[in-house]
Amino acid sequence: MDNAGTNDCLYQGQCYTVFDSIRLVHVGDECQDVDHGEDALSRMSDLACDEPNSLAQLRTVPGQKDVDPSTAEASPVKLLEIISPSEKLLTTSEKGVEVFWQTEGVPSGTDLKISLLYNDEILVDAQHRTSASTESMHLPIPNAQYIKEYSDAVTGGNDRFRIRIDVQHVVVDLSNGWSNQLYAYSPYFSIDV
């Protein structure tokens, strides 16, 4: 991993690569025996997600005194995925939107912030406390007049809405305490305004 090819940012000469996660997968004892083609590497990466070699098992090498990391709860890295809404959704403010998500390793009792966005600007948000690894919540949508006033959906298109879920990482004094380190977006969907 290096910074090669990253000098095309706004501040040339001061560009660098930032990773929010890196997954290393053992694919062989000898480098010359490994197919380094993109398709082959993608297949090897996919294998890391399959049982019994789940991501939770691959995330950490247990020491003699460590808890068994084969369960998601014990994994030091947490995952979050929004299952629904999908890009095919067309809803109205009267109907609201059903948000379904799943987490891996996020313990029960963790607070989430669930936001409705238009072009990544928050229109409304709600809080939720987790109780299971797969959950859902009905998120009310503001009325059409509110959406028209606080977004450019009328001129920018009504298919630029999406959901963002943030996991509360730590409560910080004088801050709203929401982490931007564990979050997930739904696909864009439409609201009839």
C-alpha positions as CSV (number, residue, x, y, z in Angstrom):
1,M,0.0,0.0,0.0
2,D,1.5,3.3,-1.0
3,N,0.6,6.8,-2.1
4,A,1.5,6.2,-5.7
5,G,-0.8,8.0,-8.1
6,T,-2.4,10.2,-5.4
7,N,-1.0,13.5,-6.5
8,D,-4.1,14.5,-8.4
9,C,-5.9,16.3,-5.6
10,L,-6.5,20.0,-5.1
11,Y,-3.2,20.5,-3.2
12,Q,-0.7,18.8,-5.5
13,G,2.4,17.7,-3.7
14,Q,0.5,17.3,-0.4
15,C,-1.8,14.5,-1.4
16,Y,-2.0,11.2,0.5
17,T,-4.1,8.1,0.7
18,V,-6.6,7.6,3.6
19,F,-8.1,4.2,4.4
20,D,-11.0,3.7,6.7
21,S,-10.4,-0.1,6.7
22,I,-8.1,-2.6,5.2
23,R,-8.6,-6.3,5.0
24,L,-5.6,-8.6,4.6
25,V,-6.4,-12.2,3.4
26,H,-3.8,-15.0,3.4
27,V,-3.9,-16.5,0.0
28,G,-0.7,-18.6,-0.1
29,D,2.7,-19.2,1.4
30,E,4.5,-18.3,-1.8
31,C,3.9,-15.0,-3.7
32,Q,4.8,-16.5,-7.1
33,D,2.0,-19.1,-6.8
34,V,-0.7,-16.5,-6.4
35,D,-2.7,-15.1,-9.4
36,H,-2.5,-11.3,-8.9
37,G,-5.2,-10.5,-11.5
38,E,-8.1,-8.3,-10.3
39,D,-10.7,-11.0,-10.7
40,A,-8.7,-13.6,-8.8
41,L,-8.0,-11.1,-6.0
42,S,-11.7,-10.3,-5.8
43,R,-12.6,-14.0,-5.6
44,M,-10.1,-14.5,-2.8
45,S,-11.5,-11.5,-1.0
46,D,-15.0,-12.9,-1.3
47,L,-13.9,-16.2,0.2
48,A,-13.0,-14.2,3.4
49,C,-16.7,-13.5,3.9
50,D,-17.9,-17.1,3.7
51,E,-18.5,-19.4,6.6
52,P,-16.8,-20.9,8.4
53,N,-14.1,-18.2,7.7
54,S,-16.4,-15.3,8.6
55,L,-15.1,-11.7,8.7
56,A,-15.4,-11.8,12.5
57,Q,-13.0,-14.7,12.6
58,L,-10.5,-13.0,10.2
59,R,-10.4,-9.7,12.0
60,T,-8.1,-10.5,14.8
61,V,-5.6,-13.2,15.7
62,P,-6.4,-14.3,19.2
63,G,-3.8,-14.4,21.9
64,Q,-3.7,-16.9,24.7
65,K,-5.8,-14.7,27.0
66,D,-8.1,-13.2,24.4
67,V,-11.7,-14.0,24.1
68,D,-12.7,-16.1,21.1
69,P,-13.1,-13.6,18.2
70,S,-15.2,-16.0,16.1
71,T,-18.3,-14.2,17.3
72,A,-19.2,-10.8,15.9
73,E,-19.8,-9.5,19.4
74,A,-16.1,-10.1,20.2
75,S,-14.8,-8.6,17.0
76,P,-13.0,-5.3,17.3
77,V,-14.3,-4.1,13.9
78,K,-18.0,-3.5,13.5
79,L,-20.1,-3.6,10.3
80,L,-23.4,-1.9,9.4
81,E,-25.5,-2.4,6.3
82,I,-28.8,-0.9,5.2
83,I,-31.0,-3.5,3.6
84,S,-33.9,-1.3,2.7
85,P,-35.0,1.2,1.3
86,S,-33.9,0.2,-2.2
87,E,-33.4,2.3,-5.2
88,K,-36.8,1.2,-6.6
89,L,-38.7,2.7,-3.7
90,L,-41.2,5.5,-4.5
91,T,-42.9,6.8,-1.4
92,T,-44.8,9.8,-0.1
93,S,-44.6,11.9,3.0
94,E,-47.9,10.2,4.2
95,K,-46.4,6.7,3.9
96,G,-43.0,7.5,5.4
97,V,-40.2,4.9,4.8
98,E,-39.4,1.6,6.4
99,V,-35.7,1.3,7.2
100,F,-34.2,-2.2,7.6
101,W,-30.6,-2.7,8.6
102,Q,-28.3,-5.3,10.0
103,T,-25.1,-5.0,12.0
104,E,-22.3,-7.3,12.8
105,G,-20.9,-6.9,16.3
106,V,-22.7,-3.8,17.4
107,P,-24.0,-4.7,20.9
108,S,-27.6,-4.3,22.0
109,G,-28.2,-0.9,23.6
110,T,-26.1,1.0,21.1
111,D,-27.7,4.3,20.0
112,L,-28.1,5.0,16.3
113,K,-29.0,8.2,14.4
114,I,-31.1,7.5,11.4
115,S,-31.3,10.4,8.9
116,L,-33.3,11.2,5.8
117,L,-31.1,13.0,3.4
118,Y,-31.6,15.0,0.2
119,N,-28.4,15.3,-1.8
120,D,-26.6,14.5,1.5
121,E,-28.3,17.3,3.4
122,I,-30.2,16.1,6.5
123,L,-34.0,16.8,6.3
124,V,-35.0,14.9,9.4
125,D,-33.4,12.4,11.8
126,A,-34.4,10.1,14.6
127,Q,-32.7,8.2,17.3
128,H,-32.9,4.4,17.8
129,R,-31.5,2.1,20.5
130,T,-30.5,-1.3,19.1
131,S,-31.9,-4.5,20.5
132,A,-30.8,-7.0,17.8
133,S,-28.4,-7.5,14.9
134,T,-31.2,-7.1,12.4
135,E,-33.8,-4.4,13.0
136,S,-36.3,-2.0,11.3
137,M,-37.8,1.3,12.0
138,H,-40.6,3.4,10.4
139,L,-39.1,6.8,9.7
140,P,-41.7,9.5,9.2
141,I,-41.1,11.8,6.3
142,P,-41.7,15.6,6.5
143,N,-44.7,16.8,4.5
144,A,-44.3,17.8,0.9
145,Q,-44.3,21.6,1.7
146,Y,-41.4,21.1,4.1
147,I,-39.4,19.0,1.6
148,K,-40.0,21.7,-1.1
149,E,-38.9,24.4,1.2
150,Y,-35.7,22.8,2.6
151,S,-34.5,20.9,-0.5
152,D,-34.3,21.5,-4.2
153,A,-36.3,18.4,-5.0
154,V,-38.7,20.4,-7.2
155,T,-35.9,21.5,-9.5
156,G,-33.2,18.9,-8.7
157,G,-35.4,15.8,-9.0
158,N,-37.2,13.8,-6.5
159,D,-34.9,10.7,-6.8
160,R,-32.1,12.1,-4.6
161,F,-33.3,10.9,-1.2
162,R,-31.4,8.4,0.9
163,I,-31.1,7.1,4.4
164,R,-27.9,7.3,6.5
165,I,-27.4,5.4,9.7
166,D,-24.7,6.5,12.2
167,V,-23.6,4.5,15.1
168,Q,-23.0,6.5,18.2
169,H,-19.3,5.9,19.0
170,V,-18.8,8.0,22.1
171,V,-20.5,10.8,23.8
172,V,-18.4,13.9,23.8
173,D,-19.1,16.9,26.0
174,L,-20.4,20.0,24.0
175,S,-20.9,17.8,21.0
176,N,-23.8,15.8,19.6
177,G,-21.5,12.7,20.0
178,W,-22.3,11.0,16.7
179,S,-19.4,9.1,15.2
180,N,-18.6,9.4,11.5
181,Q,-16.5,6.2,11.7
182,L,-19.3,3.7,11.5
183,Y,-22.1,4.7,9.1
184,A,-24.0,3.3,6.1
185,Y,-26.0,4.8,3.3
186,S,-29.0,3.3,1.5
187,P,-29.3,3.7,-2.3
188,Y,-31.0,6.8,-3.5
189,F,-34.8,6.5,-3.7
190,S,-37.8,8.7,-4.7
191,I,-40.3,10.7,-2.7
192,D,-43.3,12.0,-4.5
193,V,-43.7,15.7,-3.6
